[in-house]
Amino acid sequence: MNILVIHGPNLQLLGSRQPALYGTADLASINRELHRLAASHQVMLTIVQSNHEGEMISRIGAARGRCDGLLINPAGYTHTSVALRDAIEAAGIAAVEVHLSNIYAREPFRHQSLTAGVCRGQICGFGAASYRLGLEALIGVLTASQTAQRPHQPTPSRRPARAGSTSASRRRR
């Protein structure tokens, strides 16, 4: 299973940018935690951070057919980017949106997410743990999807006969 993680604009400043709002965890520590969690589930991660909308869109487009899922913190683009929303939708992969802060408890312009509507879910307000919770949710969604796509294996109604048993002896005659 391969998952693309995208950190949006200004997230390279985590740990020093408004710690009362975003917490004290820096991006490197969040990425280490994501890699640790992914490894425990045998999941491969590709993690990128970009301040550029076009680069984020290109990464999402390139993930189509290569990645099973997308964990994304669009940051400020959450509320402004129709193009990012369209890229997520066009990629056709399961996506989970995360935010460190509770965007619904902030300024009114942050209450609308243009990207959440094309994601499987959204997790916000739990600081750095939002990423862990989001990755766990995404892995769960992808695992359930893979399980549902496997062909059903019929369960034998009886145990196979062992050599030397009565039924095996009868078949030899």
N, C-alpha and C positions, 0 to 999 in steps of 0.2 A: 504494500500500500504506500502510495506517495502523496504527500500533502505539501502544498505551497503555502507559506506563511508570508503575508505582506503587512509590514508596518508602514503606515502612511506618514504624511508630513509632520515634521517637528518631533517625531518620536525618538530620534537620536539624542534628544535633550533630556530624556527621562532621567530621573534621579536628581536633577538640578533645576528643572523647570517646574515651577509651582508645586512643590512637594506636598503642600496641604491639599491640593486637588488631585494630583496624579500619583502621589506616593513617593517613596524614596528609592524604589527598585529602579536600576538602570536597565537599558535595553539588553546589555550583555547578560545580566543575571536572568532576565526573562527568557532570553534565547537558550541559556544553559538549562533552565527548568523545562522548557519545551522539548529540547533534545533528549533530556533524561526521561521524560514521560513517553516520548515517541519510541525510544529504544525499548522501554519496558513492554511496548505493544508491537514490537517488530515493525515499526513504521519509519519510513524515510522522510525527512523534512528538507525542504529548500526554504531558506529564510532570507528575505530581502527587506530593506528599508529604503523608501524613496520619498523625496519631497516633490517629485514631479508626477503629475497626473498621467501624462503620456507614457512614462516608463511603467507605471503601475498597470495601465491598460495593456501595454505590450506584454508584460509578464503574465497577466491573466490570459490573454489570447494564446500565448505560447504554451500555457498549461493544458489547453484542450488536447485530449488524447494522450497526454504525458503524465498528468496528475489525477488522482482520484478525488481530491478535495482541496478546498481553499479556506484558510483561516485568515481573516482580514480585519485589520483596524484601519478603516479609511480615514480616521482622524477628521480634520476639517472638511475633507471632500465628502464625508457622509451626508452633509446638508446641502451640497452645491453641485455635485457631479452626476449629471444624467449619463454622461459618457462612461463613467466608471460603473454605474448601474447596468448599462447596456452591455458592457464587457463581461461582467459577472454572469448576466443572463445568457449571453451568447456562448460562453465557455461550456455550458452544459454540465458543469460539475457541481457537486454538493458544496455549499459555502456556509460558513458561520461567521457572523460579524461580531466583533468584540470591541469594547471600550473600557478603559480604566475607570472613568468617572460615570456617574449616572447621568446620561445626557438629558433625561426627562426631568431632572431636578436642577438643571442649569438654565441659562438664558432661553427665552422662548424660541429663538431661531434655531436652537439645537434640538428642539423637541421632535423635529421631523427628520427621519432618515430616508434618503432616496434609495439607499442600497439595501436596506433590510427586507424590502418586499421581494427581492430575488434571492434571498438567503434562506436556508433551512431554519435558521433561528438567529437570535441576537442575545448576547450576554453583556451586561454593562453594570458598572457601579461597584465592582469587587476588587478594584486596583489590579495589581499584577495577577491575582488569582483569576481574573476574567479570562486571561489567555489559557490558563490550565483548564478551567471549566469549559471553555470553548473547544479546545483540542479534544478533551475527553468526549464531549458531545459529538463532535465531528467524527471521531473514530467509531463511536457507537452507531451513528447513522450509516457510515460506510460499511461497517461489519454486518449490520442488519441487512443492508442492500446486497452485499455479496452472498450472504446466507440465503436470501430469498431467490437469488439468481441461480443457485446450484440446482442441478437436476435432482429430483426426488429419488432416493434409493429405496426400493421396496425392502421391507423387513421380511425375512423368511418366516413362514408360519410355523415351521418346525426346525429343530436342530438337524444338521446333516448327520447322517448315520456314520458311525465310526467303524473302522475295519473290525471284523470279528463280531459285530452286533447282529442280532437276528435279522433286521431289515437289510443289512449289507449282505448277509449270507444268502437271503432269498433272491437278491438281485443277481447274484453270481450264477444261480442255477439256470 
